[in-house]
Amino acid sequence: MGYDLPPTRECDRLRKELRLVPAELKADAVQEAWLAHLQGDCPVQAVKTYAQRERRRRLKERVTAKVEVADLSRA
C-alpha cells in the first residue's frame, strides 16, 4: 500500500526508515513523519524514534507476559 509522504529533502532516507518499520505500524509511522514535518522537525528522525519506542514497548510487553506466566506457574 502506498502512502503520501511529507515533502522532505531526505525522501530516500525516509523511505528506507519506513521499510524497517513492521507492516502493521507503517500507517502510524507515516503519521509521525507528517506530524514532525508540520512541526518543523525531521520526519526521518521521527520515524526512527517511533520505531524504537514501539520496539521497546513490544519487548517490555513480552517480558512482562513471561514474568506473569512464571508467577502463575509457581502458585
C-alpha positions as CSV (number, residue, x, y, z in Angstrom):
1,M,0.0,0.0,0.0
2,G,1.4,3.4,-0.9
3,Y,1.4,6.3,1.5
4,D,1.6,10.0,0.9
5,L,4.9,11.1,2.4
6,P,5.7,14.6,3.6
7,P,7.9,16.6,1.3
8,T,11.5,16.4,2.5
9,R,15.0,16.6,1.1
10,E,15.7,13.3,2.7
11,C,13.0,11.4,0.9
12,D,15.2,8.4,0.2
13,R,16.2,8.1,3.9
14,L,12.6,8.4,4.9
15,R,11.6,5.5,2.6
16,K,14.5,3.5,4.0
17,E,13.4,4.0,7.6
18,L,9.8,3.1,6.7
19,R,11.0,-0.1,5.1
20,L,12.4,-1.1,8.6
21,V,9.1,-0.5,10.3
22,P,6.8,-3.5,10.7
23,A,3.8,-3.5,8.2
24,E,1.2,-3.2,11.0
25,L,2.9,0.0,12.2
26,K,3.6,1.7,8.9
27,A,0.5,3.9,8.8
28,D,1.3,5.2,12.3
29,A,4.9,5.8,11.3
30,V,3.8,7.9,8.3
31,Q,1.5,9.9,10.6
32,E,4.5,10.5,12.9
33,A,6.5,11.7,9.8
34,W,3.8,14.1,8.8
35,L,3.4,15.4,12.3
36,A,7.2,16.1,12.5
37,H,7.1,17.8,9.2
38,L,4.2,20.1,10.2
39,Q,6.0,20.9,13.5
40,G,9.2,21.7,11.6
41,D,11.1,18.7,12.8
42,C,12.9,16.0,10.8
43,P,10.4,13.3,9.6
44,V,13.2,10.7,9.3
45,Q,14.2,11.1,12.9
46,A,10.5,11.0,14.0
47,V,10.1,7.6,12.2
48,K,13.3,6.3,13.7
49,T,12.2,7.4,17.2
50,Y,8.7,6.0,16.8
51,A,10.1,2.6,15.6
52,Q,12.5,2.4,18.6
53,R,9.7,3.3,21.0
54,E,7.4,0.6,19.6
55,R,10.2,-2.0,19.6
56,R,10.9,-1.2,23.3
57,R,7.2,-1.3,24.2
58,R,6.7,-4.7,22.5
59,L,9.8,-6.1,24.2
60,K,8.6,-4.9,27.5
61,E,5.2,-6.5,26.9
62,R,6.8,-9.8,26.1
63,V,9.0,-9.8,29.1
64,T,6.0,-8.8,31.4
65,A,3.9,-11.6,29.9
66,K,6.7,-14.1,30.6
67,V,7.0,-12.9,34.2
68,E,3.3,-13.1,34.7
69,V,3.2,-16.7,33.3
70,A,6.1,-17.7,35.5
71,D,4.4,-16.2,38.6
72,L,1.2,-18.1,37.8
73,S,3.0,-21.4,37.4
74,R,4.5,-21.1,40.9
75,A,1.1,-20.6,42.6
